[in-house]
Amino acid sequence: MAFSSYIIKSQLQRSINGITPLLSIIRNGHTIRGKRPGVARTLEQRLREENPQDAELTARVDIGFPKLRAPKSHRQERMQHLKVQRKSVELEKKARNHTLLINLDDVSKEYMQLNRAYDVRIIADHYGVYKDLFDLAYFTPRVNLDIQYQLDNGINIPVYNGNVIKPLEARKMPSVQFDGKTDPITGKPTSSENLWCLLATNPDSYPAAQNKEIVHWFIANIPNGEVSKGEVLIDYLQPFPPKGIGFQRFVFVLYKQKKKIDFNSFKMDKMSNNHLEKRTFKTLDFYRQYQDEITPAGLAFYQTDYDNSLTKFYHEVLNMKEPIYEYDFPDIYMADQKQFPLKRPFNTYMDRYRDIKQVNKEFLERKLAKTHPFDGPEPPLRYPNAQPLRNIPSWLRTEIRKERLKIGRINDY
């Protein structure tokens, strides 16, 4: 250990002096060649250097509303309020005695106004929502969406930031509420009429192409946030993730309209409401077409995966066979068999190259030979490890010990 520490100290000293040694560290008989971790470039850095990209082409673009800056007087009032609270002896005493009560409604209201928009953007980025919907564009949701699914028993399931909602719970059209009378640019209520449009899409549900979506809901020209008075272009369709593909994202995007827009090209009649091909959609193309007239202002999404209620939905609503995806596990790699394998028990080594059905058959026959047809199997040994095994090969001792201790293949029968 002293010699190893001396080598490490000498190598570090040479690195400090500007000399990069070939052998940087010697530890437990192993040598690490090249630069030490922390100095050497990571794989991500090497790939970035080998595949350079133009910063202007890969730069992200903010297409949403800007953040509202509070007036200077408001900030001064807040700072003055904080100073008074910090100097309060009564509040400090309650905090130390764990008797200070906080109004959670006020905390939630303040969070909605200050931090929620930023948190939603960070979480949506983490789940790849902006990348799959808007490519390099993104926006900060300045309008808070309150979306809830109501079950038959009266329980409401809200849509949080990526929570899991089952298809059975999302069968019915959700209730959507938001403040549509406040202008996102000024942050003040307006006397004129504000128009909005709401889109619900699933970027993971189109089976034919990965860069396409299926639109599940489209309501346009919503006056002052009253969703019930909007123009329903595409009726609501519940999520239907196939069995075996995992979770899918169900995304709600709210757009602020500058004026009333004619979206009749997207309108679907009742007869074609359940045709998935006619529900093909791409959010990026939609935004590019109307980018001068709409601005994304709100965002909410959840995750959903398969449940048993979708079998009936596929057959009766979509009129199609239920798709089921399974993962095909590759065959286990088998190296060429050796005549004299070293340091491997020959019985387990030979079993790897035999038919597993034949191996299981022999094991089951051996087990049934020790089982009485009426009395059952032989009683287990009281102290299995205390029974001596003499004049028995080592490989057979291991098999006998496993059988006595009920370890390994014996548990499968």
Buried (B, 14 or more C-beta within 10 A) or exposed (E): EEEEEEBBEEBBEEBEEEEEBEEBBBEEEEEBEEEBEEEEEEEEEEEEEEEEEEEEEEEEEEBBBEEBEEEEEEEEEEEEEEEEEEEEEEEEEEEEEEEEEEEEEEEEEEEEEEEBBEEBBEBBEEBEBBBBBBBEBBBBBBBBBBBEBBEEEEEEBEBBBBEEBBBBBBBEBBEBEBBBBBBBBEEEEEEEEBBBBBBBBBBBBBEEEEEBBBBBBBBBBBBBBEBEEBBBBBBBBBBBBBBEBEBBBBBBBBBBBEEEBEBEEEEBEEEEBBEBEBBBBBBBEBBEEBEEBBBBBBBBBBBBBBEEBBEEBBEEBBEEEBEEEEEEEEEEEEEEEEEEEEEEBEEEEEBEEEEEEEBEEEBEEEBEEEEEEEEEEEEEEEEEEEEEEEEEEEEEEBBEBBBBEEEEBBEEE
